[in-house]
Amino acid sequence: EYVKVKRLHGSPIVGAWNRPLFTGKWEHSTDSDEVVYNIQTGTLFVDLRIPRSKPIVLWENLGKGLGGSTNWQDSRQILESMTDEDLRLYSRQHVFGGFSVLTKESSTNESHLMKKLPICTRHHCIDWNYVPNRPRPRPNKWYIEEKPEEEGHCNEWKEWSYSCDENGQCYYWENWDRVEGDEKGEGLRLALRKRVPEKEATNNSLDGILVVVGDHFNYILSRQLTGRETSYPQVNNLVEMVDNAIENGDRHTAVSYLTLDGGHGTISSGWKIDTALQPWRHNMNVFDCVGSVDSKSNGLKVKIAADGPSFFEWEVLIGQTVWDIYESSFKDANVLEALMNGNGSSSRL
């Protein structure tokens, strides 16, 4: 039903990944501190990182009075119901998504270990940490060191920062382990980007990315600003923005910048979200979330209009939104549509 490949585009990091260890300078964190799902296709990626210290159950319950509603106004209403301290705590998490490009650096110093490793450059389209007056100054760039595997698959690798300190050492490194169920990056793959209409700001105008590898998916939706937010030129990131806004009694700005959404789930659960920045999304069908689908509707959540055999000619309709396909392992649009609506079958499920 879909094309299987080995080492898509020569990339060892296509798959779904957990991060057991991060270390930088004199600090470190482990997967006991954070839940991390990093899903990378051959083109798009979404990287989700949520501290385990968050009061998940408390925040899950904030959405129970909404009766399964999924629109962004309701999520904003939930954020507005939080205390100042909760909003500041809520800001301490992270998700980002965009494009990944793999290259290899030519160097006269081939004896240097890092110069022999492939380089991944990530261009972030949506990023929780950055705010309009302080965009990311440069792409996210790092080396990939694979752990040797007898079967030829990369199941574990290290991310080494491209930049080095005054001692010539990488500023940080991260250890990544493959998550069970991603078919080693050689099976089901799908990368979608939301087509943003040139209209007034509505839920449908949010930028978004949905990536799927094997049984795992990640999604990200950009923040919804009202145009009435206060500018804080001195802040460098989202956490500082929220802290400054709260200190100035400006909850409107703080809430607006916290409306960005992202999460993870599995196809085998019925496309249900199991981990999200907005915990009230848990157990929700991802297409209800990203496409403003009416959860009570008996119709199809996803429809695919195929104008030709190539997936570049397919148009994915999720509820009231339109998405473009950047990558797909599917040869048949009908098979993909059935799977996305929970009617498809695959040998892996």
Phi, psi and omega in degrees: 000337176217160185278129175260139181227163174249128176052065182311125180055022181073010184270127178278351189253010173293124181155191174247131191229144171252152181246099179291333186208134167236136175218134179209125185054244183250020180239155175206159173215158182231178178287359169279341180265326186224145167269123183233127170234114180245105182252121186238121170265191177284353182230289184266159177216158167221127184242118187243132183219115185232122178298140178287349181282352180296143177281072189303311184299317179301314183285330174302317185291342180296337182265359186293335182277002184265357174063034177084006178297149188235001188281163187291334178297323180291321176295322176296321178299320178295315178299321179294336180279349181285155174287165176303317181294322178296319179298320178293320177293319180299329181290343183273067173207183189202140167208145177206153182210158180169216183252143173243137178231129179258135178219176172226133187276135173271135184213148175281345182257069184288350178284341180286123184308313186297330182292347180263356184264151174293153181244134173253128174245120180255128176255111186279122175271323180227131183213123179302321190286333190258146181239161190308318182279354177225067178291166178300125187286339182204160178299158178275116191227132181203163178272153177245120174246113181278143170279128181302132179233134183295324185279000176090356178266150172265108181253353179205140180206163177247140173257118179250132181300143179289322180279150181238162179272189183293345178263006180079012179261149177298140181298327180206165165213153181229142178258128182240132178244139178292138179271137180300137176103002181265008178056030179055024178074009186249002183249239183294130177216139179207132178228118182239144172232135183290135176275119187266117179287150179271073182227186176295159183295117174220177177301327182287346182269000178292136171290152181198156177224139173229122180237142182226130173225119183062233182271354190256143172227151169233150175223159174212138177232135184290163182289153180253105178266150182263345185092356180252015181284150176274140178273138176235085188301337185279348185279152182250346183200179184297316181302315178295323178299312181294315180301315180294317180297315180297317180298333180263012180068021185259071182293331180301312179294317180301312181296317181304316183284348178263004182281351175302140186232151177193155180187181183226154173193190181228150176293319186296341177275359187094032181062033181271143178281131179245343179217128184207153171303319179261095187300339177292353174277348184302138181072006176274145173293132186299330181285332170297326184283307188278341185242007182056040178285140175289113185295343180266357183287144177267357181279179179291138175282327185232134174230143181239122176263112184254113179265003180185178183287336182276140180295341175294342179263004180266146177239123183262121179254113178247105185060242181260012185242156181245135182233143175260145179267123177262339181198140178204139175268000183270138177264341186238120181296327181293323179293317179296316179299318179298317180296317182291337177265008177081013181252356183274165176229151179212151182295341184276344186260000000 
